[in-house]
Amino acid sequence: MDKDDIKLGDWQRILIGDAPVEFLLEVFIRTSLIYLVLLVVMRLLGKRMNGQLTNLELAVMLTMGAIISPAMQLPDRGLLSGMLALACALTFLRGVNWLGFKHSKAERIIQGTGTVLIKDGVFQLKQMAENRLSHQQIYAALRTENVYNLANVKRMYLEAYGMFSIYQDKQKKPGLSVLPPADAEVQSIHEQKDDNHVACSNCGNTIPAQPKPGLCSVCQVDSWVGAVL
């Protein structure tokens, strides 16, 4: 488009574009057909596409968005090319999933594996840093599952598809509170404070309060708070 063709008062160009008005009806027809085809493709992709997506599934979703847009809006693009591209995306995802089903090594490479974030009530700080997760994000996930004491977590995994899996320890232990320390009202959720133990606020490592602790043996940080039950 030439510079001289751009006029702020040209409402027909702003609202409709350079295509004739009749093309709006064609856009409606194209969108309806592509939408129906997309529903079929989504159904064939499986129930996982309605839930939390893996990296591969997210890539396919973004690809489908790029595929259907030109087919719906550009007058010089036919529907068949968009439908063929959708079929290719469907075939690709199903093929990769089949490969992962047949070969576990391929599945690990394509989908990734779960990561341990908490082990026996202690943060795995290296894994948290690699996955760019903060303490507050994990605290929030624990509170969502009604877990308020870090020591009660046997394992916490970050699954390959981005969700958290939490496995609690049946035995009650003193540990680090995951409740906001500034909110005094909610602290009553804990059964009681444990004056005989302290917890590292950085990693959750819990040790006897006496003798007075120095650097944490796990994370080498000197930041201790009272443990809770």
N, C-alpha and C positions, 0 to 999 in steps of 0.2 A: 504494500500500500504506500502510495506517495504521500509526502508531507502535506501537499495541498488538498488531499482527500479527507484529511482529518479536520472535522468541524465539530465544536462542542455542542452546537445546536442541532446536529443531525441525529435526531432521536430514532429514526428508522434504522440507521446503521448501528446505533448503540444497543437498541432492543432486539433487532432481528439479524443484523449483520449484512453482508453483501449478498447473501442468498435471497431469492424471492420469498414472498410471504408464504407461498404454497409449501415451501420446504419445512415449515413448522409442523404441518400435518405429517410429512414424511418422518420427521424426527420422532413424533409420537408413535408412529407405526414401528420404526426401527427400535425405539426404546422398549416398546412392549414385547417385540419378538426376542430381542437380546435378553430381556429380563426373564422371559419364560425359559430360554435356553440356559441362562445362568442358574436358574432354580434347579433344572435337571442336572446340570454339572455339579452343583453343590450337593445334591442328593447322592450322586454317584461317588463323590469324594468321601462320603461317610460322615458319621456322627461327630468325629473329632473336629470337623470344621465349624461346628456349633459351640465348641468349648474352647479351652485354652489351647492356643496354637503352638506347635513347635516352630523352630526357625524355618524349616523347609516348608511347612504349611503356610506360614506368614509370607514367605517369598512367593508362593503360588498365588495367594490372595492378592498381593500387590501387582503381580503380573496380570492377573485377570482384570484388575481395575484398569490397567494401562491398555489391555486388549479391547475391552468393550467400549471405552470412551470414543475412539475414532469411528468405530462402526455405527455408533448412535448419532454422531453429530456431523461428520464430514460428508458432504454430498458426493465427493469423488471416491469414497470408499464403499465397497459393497458389504453386505452382511456375511456373505460366505467366507470371506477372509477372516473376519472376527470369530465366526463359529469354528473355523478350522483351527485357529489359534487356541480357542478354548479347549477343543478336543485334544490338542497337543499338550496343553497344561495338565489336563486330566490324565492323559496317558503317561506323562512324565512322573507325576506324583504317585500314581498307582504302580508304575514300574519300580520306582525307588523304594516304595513301601514293601513291595514283593521282595526286592533284593535284601532289604533289611530283615525281613521275616526269614529268609533262607540262610542268611549269613550274619551272625551276631557281630562280627568284626565290622562289617559294612554298616550295620545299624549304629554302632558306637561312633563311627566316623561321621555318618550323615546326621544323626539325631543328637549326638553328644551323650553324656552320662550325668548321673546325679552327683552332687558335691556335698560333702559333709560340712555343715556350718557349726554344729554344736556336737561335742562328743563328751559324754559323761558330765554334763553340766558346765563345760568349758568351751568358750568360743574358739573356733579354728580361724585365727586372725589372718593367716596367709590366704586361705580360701575366700574369706570375706573380702579381702583386698583385691584378689584376682577377679571376683565377680562384682566388684564395686558396690558392695552392700554395707550400709552403716549400721551401727548398733541400734539406732532408733527404728530402722526398718524391721530388724529382727524382733525387737521388743514388741512392736505393733503386731507382727504376725503371731507371736506367742500369746499376747493378750487376747487376740481374736479367738484363740483356741482355749481360753480360760486357763492359761498357764502363767503364773505370776512369780514363780521361783525358778531361776535358771538351773538350779541343782536338780530339779524334778524332770529335766529333759535328758533322756538317755541318748537320743540321736535327733538331730534336725537336718533334713536334706533339702537342698535346692535342686528340684527335679529338672530334667533336661528341657521340659516344656515351660519352666518358669514358676511352677507352683512350689509351695513349701509342704514338706511332710514331716510331721512331728510325732515322735514316739516317747512316751513318758516313762519315767522310772517308777516302779510300784513302791519303792522304799522312799519315805520322806527324809530329806536331808537338808541341812542348813546350806544356804546359798545366796546368790545375788538376787535382789528384788528387781523385777522388770517393770514395776509400776513407776510412774512419774514421781520423783522425790519431792517436787514442789507442791504436789496435791496431797495435803496431809489427810484429807477425809478418806481417801481410798486405801490408805495404808492399813486400815483395820481388816482388810481382806486377808492379810497374813495371820496365821494362827498366833504367832508371837515372834519377838526378836530373840536371836540366839547370842547372848553376851559372851559365849565361850568361843565364838568363831568370827572371823572377818572374811570378807570376799573382795577380790580384786575387781574394781569397777571397770577395768579395761578388758579382762578376759574371763572373769567369773570364777577363777580358781579360788577355792575356799580352804582356809587353813585355821589352826587354833589361834586364838587372839594373843596367847602368851606362849613363848616370849614375844615381845613386840616385833612384828615382821618388818623386813626391809624391802628390797626389790623382790617382785614376784618371780618365782622360779620358772614360770611358764612364759610370761611376756616381758620380763625385766622392767616393769613399771612399778613405781611406788605410789599406788593409789588405792587405799583400802577403805572399805565402808563396812558397817555392821551387817552381819548375815541375818537372814530371816528364815523362818520355817514355813 
